[in-house]
């Protein structure tokens, strides 16, 4: 979803961190999305990195479910923006 947002602005990032940076500069700073979305995405990225590179990390089921719900909510909001801007079909 983040890549689609970047493409809508004519920007393509090469890394996960770059995609989040583009989201922050193009969408959060301009007021299209609230800063809470940037914090959510940064937190999800940190969790993914921990899961990938730290075999000892453990996530509580309740926390994982909450983050999944937040991610789905973000995806719905981002898709709504893409539809409203003519970048995706409704």
LINLINLIN-V387093 format. One record per pair of residues at least 4 apart in sequence whose C-alpha atoms are under 8 Angstrom apart, sorted by sequence separation. I is the first residue (numbers start at 1). J is the second residue. If there is no record, write none. Layout:
# LINLINLIN-V387093
I_J, I_J
This chain:
# LINLINLIN-V387093
1_5, 2_6, 3_7, 4_8, 5_9, 6_10, 7_11, 14_18, 15_19, 16_20, 17_21, 18_22, 19_23, 20_24, 21_25, 22_26, 23_27, 24_28, 25_29, 26_30, 27_31, 28_32, 33_37, 34_38, 35_39, 36_40, 37_41, 38_42, 39_43, 40_44, 41_45, 42_46, 43_47, 44_48, 45_49, 46_50, 47_51, 48_52, 49_53, 50_54, 51_55, 59_63, 60_64, 61_65, 62_66, 63_67, 64_68, 65_69, 66_70, 67_71, 68_72, 69_73, 70_74, 71_75, 72_76, 73_77, 74_78, 75_79, 76_80, 77_81, 78_82, 79_83, 80_84, 81_85, 82_86, 83_87, 6_11, 7_12, 13_18, 14_19, 22_27, 23_28, 24_29, 25_30, 27_32, 28_33, 49_54, 59_64, 82_87, 83_88, 6_12, 13_19, 27_33, 28_34, 29_35, 51_57, 82_88, 83_89, 6_13, 12_19, 28_35, 50_57, 83_90, 3_12, 13_22, 28_37, 79_88, 3_13, 28_38, 11_22, 24_35, 6_19, 24_38, 23_38, 3_19, 6_22, 2_19, 6_23, 9_26, 2_20, 5_23, 20_38, 2_23, 20_41, 20_42, 44_67, 16_45, 40_70, 40_71, 37_74, 5_78, 1_75, 8_82, 2_78, 1_78, 5_82, 1_79, 8_87
